[in-house]
Every structure is written in structure tokens, then in C-alpha cells.
Amino acid sequence: MTRGPGNTIIQEICGEHGISLGQFFGYCRPHPIVVARQKAYARMYVELGYTYSMIGRICNRDHSTVLYGIRAHEKRASNG
């Protein structure tokens, strides 16, 4: 895992959602973990100005997964 502001956001999200860093970076996809990942992607994109590729490298995901996740988070937030 990288150091820096992205790492701080990931740790905060894991704490809020009660998941471990291993679960966050793993490949299992239970809904609560996916929601936490998507929230982290969105925060890094908005708060830090990271690109989809940068977020993907940090989170070990493809940039298209990050793009989908950010859109899904925004949709959930607007319905919320």
C-alpha cells in the first residue's frame, strides 16, 4: 500500500465501514466492501484530484473499475 493522502482516506473508510485493509484490497465482492471501495475512490477523486488511473494503481484496480465505482457512489449519494 502506498503512503500519503490516499492511504489516509482508505484507512478512514475501512474504520467507518468496519472492514480490514486486507478486505479492502482483496478481490472478494460482498456489498459492504464494494460500497466502501467505491466511497474511497470517490473521495480520492474529489478531495485529492487523483485520476482514475492513479486511484486504480493505489487500490490495485483497473481505471474502468474506478470510473464505474465513482459513478455508482454518486448515484447512491444522490438517491440518499
Buried (B, 14 or more C-beta within 10 A) or exposed (E): EEEEEBEEBBBEBBEEBEBEEEBBBEEEEEEEBEBBBBBBBBBBBEEBEBEBEBBBBBBEBEBEBBBBBBEBBBEEEEEE
